Amino acid sequence: MWWEKKGHLEINDKNHLSIAGLDACTLAKEYGTPLYVYNKQRIIDNFTAIKNAFQKHTDNFRIHYAMKANSNLEILKILYRKGANIDAVSPYEAKIAMDAGYPQKKIMFTGTSVSNNDLKMLVDDNIFINIDSLSQIRRLRKIAGNNLNVSLRWNPGMGAGHHSHTITAGKYVKFGIPESNLAHAVELIKESGLNLVGLHQHIGSGWLADDVLVFLKTVDRTIDTAAKVQDKIGHNLEFIDFGGGPGIPYRAEDKEFPLDAYAEGICRKVNSSPLKNSKIAIEPGRYIVGDTGILLLGINTVEDKNIPLIGVNGGFNTLARPSFYGSYHEMIVCNHTASENKKEFMVAGNLCESGDVFSENRETLRKLPIPHEGDILAILNAGAYGYSMTSTYNSRPKPKELLIDNKSAKIIRKETW
Ligand SMILES: Cc1ncc(COP(=O)(O)O)c(C=O)c1O
């Protein structure tokens, strides 16, 4: 199968799905469902792959893990031990990162529609702020006083993403400072007594091979703009940050992300520019944790209604991406991986909403081995924007999370309301 990865996702000798060497059906039985299962080694491997891709070209870079993708404390700790920094999008995320052991200097905040209370919490906690609006500069000056180091998120005018809702640069986008306001922003920062030390872009989330060219164009634009900003402020910027966004294959036909071309492109462009002494920063989330997490759900109902239906014991409160973005997630009946006896089903959740389905939309059925009630359904690539987007809608609890390390499993978050 296209999704099999040695040591991570395999089919075992019982023809069951195996996650990091453990039988998914046994895990579901032992710990109960709904259950998010993560593979520690895969998290480390993904992080290391990014690190190695950059290290071929420079030592002057840092990786900020975008913790909005998955903010489980244990996962944050694993990445901390591997040298990660943090991209936080709320003061609360920054606090969670500190709880996981990250010192303030490793955390950068990039927010949108930021309140005075947010700014105060960040300043009190000594967290670096990446500013996203003129309003934020004016208010920060009053809250923080002089001599605070800050950076600016600008909008390079072009974006990319797996869905229009995840494109975060270009027109009709709320994020960042547009080019037309940038000179004013730099001027305001100077007047405010704040120190501008970096320029940042984040063009969107979940782009793959074909979008790398678009991304590299924005890298050019950001470098050119940073060079102009340096001239204006009269000193070198300490860092230039290209945000996150690298995608993962969700479908058989999706290509692997071209990590080497991405890292080489960024490093070559920066190293041959007036920014060559600035540190390169990136903020991947999905690429690090996306394929490391699998959601296991119990099958409650198998029945022909107007259409053949599989009803499971989680919904968009458990995994929002299909309902929210129409996202594709591969599904596997864990104890029937080899079955040829397949049929097309609507795979629906247990929420009182017609849109509560795990395929891309209500009309798209999934061809799956015919399951029995009580079987386990695995939803792959649920490690990023899975648990972190859960809710308690319909007053159902949030699922448990389990980490597999060296073939031993431990609960890393209990069921919560
Ligand atoms: C500012 C910023 N950086 C990084 C990311 C991470 O994106 P991804 O998980 O696609 O790498 C996001 C996600 O939207 C973001 O808003």
PDBQT file of the ligand as one rigid body, heavy atoms in Angstrom, charges set to zero:
ROOT
HETATM    1  C1  LIG A 501       2.925  31.919  11.405  1.00  0.00    +0.000 C 
HETATM    2  C2  LIG A 501       2.857  30.474  11.094  1.00  0.00    +0.000 A 
HETATM    3  N1  LIG A 501       4.003  29.766  11.045  1.00  0.00    +0.000 NA
HETATM    4  C3  LIG A 501       4.002  28.442  10.792  1.00  0.00    +0.000 A 
HETATM    5  C4  LIG A 501       2.829  27.747  10.567  1.00  0.00    +0.000 A 
HETATM    6  C5  LIG A 501       2.905  26.267  10.339  1.00  0.00    +0.000 C 
HETATM    7  O1  LIG A 501       2.394  25.827   9.168  1.00  0.00    +0.000 OA
HETATM    8  P1  LIG A 501       2.590  24.293   8.743  1.00  0.00    +0.000 P 
HETATM    9  O2  LIG A 501       2.043  23.442   9.828  1.00  0.00    +0.000 OA
HETATM   10  O3  LIG A 501       1.838  24.165   7.484  1.00  0.00    +0.000 OA
HETATM   11  O4  LIG A 501       4.054  24.071   8.551  1.00  0.00    +0.000 OA
HETATM   12  C6  LIG A 501       1.621  28.431  10.591  1.00  0.00    +0.000 A 
HETATM   13  C7  LIG A 501       0.367  27.710  10.306  1.00  0.00    +0.000 C 
HETATM   14  O5  LIG A 501      -0.608  28.181   9.867  1.00  0.00    +0.000 OA
HETATM   15  C8  LIG A 501       1.625  29.822  10.877  1.00  0.00    +0.000 A 
HETATM   16  O6  LIG A 501       0.491  30.524  10.932  1.00  0.00    +0.000 OA
ENDROOT
TORSDOF 0
